[in-house]
Amino acid sequence: MNAFLEAESRIERERLATLLAVISHGAQGDKAAIERLHRELRHED
């Protein structure tokens, strides 16, 4: 059970780090740059 909770916590931290990166970059760039970064972070390209 602890391993599951630790994995869930790690996944949530990674998700929040990704969100922070997108928001931080978005504050400095245009919509196309934000969308490109978001795709890169989600490995959709």
N, C-alpha and C positions, 0 to 999 in steps of 0.2 A: 504494500500500500504506500509506503514512504517513497519508493522509487517512482510510482505513478504521480504522486504529489510533487516530487522534485522535478519530474519531466514537465508536468503541467506548468509549474512556476517558471521554468526555463523558457518554455514556449511563449508564455505571456510576456516575459522580459524581452524576448526577441521581437515580439509583435509591437511592443511599446517603443523599442529602439527604432524599428522601421518607421513607425508613425512619426516619431520625433524627427527622424531624418527627412521625411517627406515634408513635414510642416516647416522645418528650419530652411530647407531648400526652397520651398514655396514662398517663403517670406522674402527671398532674394531674387526670385526669377519669374518667368512668365508661365502661362498655363501649359504650353507645349513642353517646357523643361520639367515641370512638375509631373506631367503625365509620363514622360520618358523615364524619369527617375523611378516613378512608381512601378512601371513595367519592368525595369531592370531589377528592382528589389524583389519583385514577385516572379522573376525569371520567365516572363511571358514573351520575350522577343525571340 
